[in-house]
Amino acid sequence: MTEQLELASGAITATGRVREHNEDAFVAAAPVFVVADGMGGHEAGERASSEAIGALRELAGHTVTPQDVLYRVNEARVRVGRLHSTAGRDAGTTLSGVVVTHQGVAPYWVVINIGDSRTYRLADGRFEQISVDHSEVQELLDSGDISGADAANHPMRHVVTKALGAGTWSDPDYWLLPMGPGDRMLVCSDGLTGELDDSTIATMLRAEPNPRVAAQRLVDAAVAAGGRDNVTVIVVDGGSGVAATATAPGSRAVDEPDNDTRPGAPAQEDS
Ligand code: MG
């Protein structure tokens, strides 16, 4: 399968109103759409995020398998790990986003995440966060110690529990999602989600068909709301061309692997 899907996308980054440097980095070149938010002080952060994105960017323009994605993410981890001696032991980065791959003829989103940047999907009108944050606040939510309402302003909300580099060797999470017709993916750094709640983000994504304009509006809104952190947004529209026929509702290829690999995902029924 070498046919390239038509994917429309837009990506915008902004330093914001408070920070002097932009430590976020991204790649938005089919089939790879990934954001990295660097940490460890500004120079270390900038170098870590750009090393990680450099490793992922090598997938751009290629037909990619899920194994290729795993290989490049590991390469990103190695490159960030090497910064120890020059940029300091705390150099690290989050990584979140999607790479479009194929299983047979059917296109899939490979979702990657480590840290607290996020990947969301808008599908059939429903907006949901696919990635699960690696953060102190997410752990408190999971244990029931705090509610969703407490999380937005919690003092620990910026504390990341896993990253690439930063003196750790943690594994990212992966999900393999069949691409549905009309799927819209949102990839962002926490500079977006720290300023805008999910329902505001969803409303803005639904209102603007052009992905680049949607990305710009989201970044502008986050900066207007305070811009306390660097903010990066990628919007990717899949599901046109090949995708629309390969995963039309009700159709399912015989050899297609069992689709949704997210923990707790609803079982699919064969009809
Ligand atoms: Mg950030």
Residues whose N, C-alpha, C, O or C-beta is under 5 A from the ligand:
A	BS01	MG	D37 S189 D190 G191 D229 N230
